Amino acid sequence: MPGRDIRTRPQFIAAAGQLIMSRIDARNGAFGIVPPELDGGLVTQDFPLFDIDASVVEPEFLALLLSSEQLLEACTRSSRGTTNRKRLKEDLFLAESVPVPSLSIQKEAVALLRVTRSAVDAIRDAARFADHATAAIANYVFE
């Protein structure tokens, strides 16, 4: 659908590498980094966008930080409203203090995260291979 046909106003243009969050579901972990394939995408006012200052925080480290209990708690403290419609209040959220280690420690954490993800991928590949091998052996036995 062309952006001109979207009736919700105002609209904002997302850029790859920005932090995006859902005002309604931030306390449930609904935030992330805009990927390159969504560069130029339209969002409504319920999805605030933030530029990331890479001189302060590595974007990959920020993505890791987004899954921390501390950040989810900060989102919960910054949300107001009733029932499941609690909306994040940006002024409250931006007033929260989140400890961020030095860039060198962030880079080490990101490197460790990459190694961990690589190991998890290798384990998943091995498990898929084992599943296929088990089926192949069973089929061979009963041929």
C-alpha positions as CSV (number, residue, x, y, z in Angstrom):
1,M,0.0,0.0,0.0
2,P,1.5,3.4,-0.9
3,G,2.2,5.6,2.1
4,R,-0.2,8.3,0.8
5,D,-3.1,5.8,1.3
6,I,-2.3,5.2,4.9
7,R,-4.7,7.4,6.9
8,T,-2.9,7.3,10.2
9,R,-1.1,10.6,10.8
10,P,1.6,11.7,11.5
11,Q,3.9,9.3,9.7
12,F,7.6,9.0,10.1
13,I,10.3,7.5,7.9
14,A,12.5,4.8,9.5
15,A,16.2,4.6,8.7
16,A,18.3,1.5,8.9
17,G,20.2,1.4,12.1
18,Q,17.7,3.4,14.2
19,L,16.2,2.1,17.4
20,I,12.4,1.5,17.0
21,M,10.0,0.7,19.8
22,S,6.3,0.1,20.2
23,R,4.8,2.6,22.7
24,I,2.1,0.0,23.6
25,D,4.3,-3.1,23.8
26,A,7.8,-1.8,24.8
27,R,7.3,-3.2,28.3
28,N,6.9,-6.6,26.6
29,G,10.2,-6.3,24.6
30,A,8.7,-4.8,21.4
31,F,11.7,-2.9,20.2
32,G,14.7,-3.4,18.0
33,I,17.1,-2.0,15.4
34,V,15.6,-1.2,12.0
35,P,17.2,-3.6,9.5
36,P,18.5,-2.4,6.1
37,E,15.6,-4.0,4.3
38,L,13.2,-1.7,6.1
39,D,15.1,1.5,5.5
40,G,12.6,4.1,4.3
41,G,9.6,2.3,5.8
42,L,6.8,4.3,7.3
43,V,5.8,4.2,10.9
44,T,3.2,5.9,13.0
45,Q,3.5,7.9,16.1
46,D,3.1,4.7,18.2
47,F,6.5,3.6,17.0
48,P,9.1,6.2,18.0
49,L,12.5,6.1,16.3
50,F,15.8,7.0,17.9
51,D,19.2,7.6,16.3
52,I,22.0,5.6,17.9
53,D,25.1,7.5,18.8
54,A,27.8,4.9,17.9
55,S,30.4,6.9,19.9
56,V,28.5,5.9,23.0
57,V,27.0,2.5,22.3
58,E,27.7,-0.1,19.7
59,P,24.4,-0.9,17.8
60,E,24.9,-4.6,18.3
61,F,25.5,-4.1,22.0
62,L,22.3,-2.0,22.2
63,A,20.4,-4.9,20.5
64,L,21.8,-7.1,23.2
65,L,20.9,-4.6,25.9
66,L,17.3,-4.5,24.6
67,S,16.7,-8.0,25.8
68,S,17.9,-7.3,29.4
69,E,15.6,-7.4,32.4
70,Q,16.8,-3.9,33.4
71,L,15.7,-2.3,30.1
72,L,12.3,-4.1,30.2
73,E,11.8,-2.9,33.8
74,A,12.7,0.7,32.7
75,C,10.0,0.4,30.0
76,T,7.5,-0.9,32.5
77,R,8.3,2.0,34.9
78,S,7.8,4.4,32.0
79,S,4.5,3.1,30.8
80,R,1.2,4.6,31.8
81,G,-2.4,3.6,31.2
82,T,-4.9,0.8,32.0
83,T,-5.1,-2.9,31.2
84,N,-3.1,-3.9,28.1
85,R,-3.1,-0.4,26.6
86,K,-0.3,1.0,28.7
87,R,1.7,3.3,26.6
88,L,5.4,4.1,27.0
89,K,5.8,7.8,27.9
90,E,9.0,8.9,26.2
91,D,9.9,11.6,28.7
92,L,9.8,9.1,31.5
93,F,11.7,6.5,29.5
94,L,14.4,8.9,28.4
95,A,14.8,10.0,32.1
96,E,15.7,6.4,33.0
97,S,19.4,5.6,33.6
98,V,20.8,2.5,32.0
99,P,24.4,1.7,32.8
100,V,26.5,1.3,29.6
101,P,30.0,-0.1,29.8
102,S,32.9,1.3,27.8
103,L,33.0,0.8,24.1
104,S,35.9,-1.7,24.5
105,I,33.8,-3.8,26.8
106,Q,30.8,-3.5,24.5
107,K,32.9,-4.7,21.6
108,E,34.1,-7.7,23.7
109,A,30.5,-8.5,24.6
110,V,29.4,-8.3,20.9
111,A,32.4,-10.6,19.9
112,L,31.3,-13.1,22.6
113,L,27.7,-12.9,21.5
114,R,28.8,-13.7,17.9
115,V,30.8,-16.7,19.0
116,T,27.8,-17.9,21.1
117,R,25.4,-17.4,18.2
118,S,27.8,-19.3,15.9
119,A,28.0,-22.2,18.4
120,V,24.2,-22.2,18.7
121,D,23.9,-22.3,14.9
122,A,26.4,-25.2,14.7
123,I,24.4,-27.1,17.4
124,R,21.2,-26.6,15.5
125,D,22.8,-27.8,12.3
126,A,24.1,-30.9,14.1
127,A,20.7,-31.6,15.6
128,R,19.1,-31.3,12.1
129,F,21.7,-33.6,10.7
130,A,21.2,-36.1,13.5
131,D,17.4,-36.0,12.9
132,H,17.9,-36.7,9.2
133,A,20.4,-39.4,9.9
134,T,18.1,-41.1,12.3
135,A,15.3,-41.1,9.7
136,A,17.7,-42.4,7.0
137,I,18.9,-45.2,9.2
138,A,15.3,-46.2,10.1
139,N,14.3,-46.1,6.4
140,Y,17.4,-48.2,5.5
141,V,16.6,-50.8,8.2
142,F,13.0,-51.2,7.0
143,E,13.7,-51.3,3.2
